[in-house]
Amino acid sequence: MHKTNEILEAKAYIEKHTKVTPTIGIILGSGLGPFADTLEDAVHIPYDEIPHFAKSAAVGHANELVIGTIAGKTVVAMKGRFHYYEGFTLDQVTFPVRVMKALGMEKMIVTNACGAVNTDFSPGDLMLITDHINLTANNPLMGPNNDELGVRFLDVSEVYSKQLRSVVSDVAKDQNVTLQEGVYAWWTGPTYETPAEIRMIRTLGADAVGMSTVPEALIARHAGIETVGISCLTNMACGILDQPLNHEEVIETAERVKSTFLKLVTEVIARF
């Protein structure tokens, strides 16, 4: 359970470093951190300086909160996230969402690098998340509920806002960007899935699979934050192609689509 006093302590520390109020938040997945470097008049705060924040050791995650402006909007960006597979509790994984809400965040873009399960998709495509499947048998809202933060039993019929998804779709069309749409499956990691598991995941109706995003999106929903999710499909999931998977491929593909991603997200924020 997130504690209100800890959220306020983290908020107070961050507010010592900036006078602006961010209304839009973005969580940047593996290899997508360079977006934070495009923010103007930016303040960079290392996670390990913020009270009650964890620190990720995942490759491609810079471990800093960046607050600045872009496209006329004030944005708070997580340059790197915390993963369940690193041994963090889901309270730790999702704590920054609570803090960003306290800072003023009303809308959130959550991004990730993940594997394509749908064989009609290709590495390098972007995918708009329409819904998710939680395959971890865990939930960030398990345990006592803090009624100050949200309801005990949460409706999750629209975790990813239809209205915000429409904005992303419109921008992608205007920019001639191939934007797939599909269901994201959350896998604990850190192992990639086996070929048999990928066949199961496809049968269940998922189009992509990754090791993040769902806990943050659930907490955002609980906090009343409008959320949209964008995946960078960095590889075909295990068993689709006869080749092993590695994290270097994930980072390389994210780097290849970086400019497309930056342009898309910048215009999306301008239209929010």
CORVEN-V94664 format. One record per helix or strand of 2 or more residues. SS is the DSSP state (hx for helix, st for strand). FROM is the first residue (numbers start at 1). TO is the last residue. If there is no record, write none. Layout:
SS,FROM,TO
SS,FROM,TO
This chain:
hx,4,15
st,24,28
hx,33,38
st,40,46
hx,47,49
st,64,70
st,73,79
hx,84,86
hx,90,103
st,107,116
st,126,134
hx,162,174
st,179,186
hx,195,204
st,208,210
hx,214,222
st,226,236
hx,247,256
hx,258,271
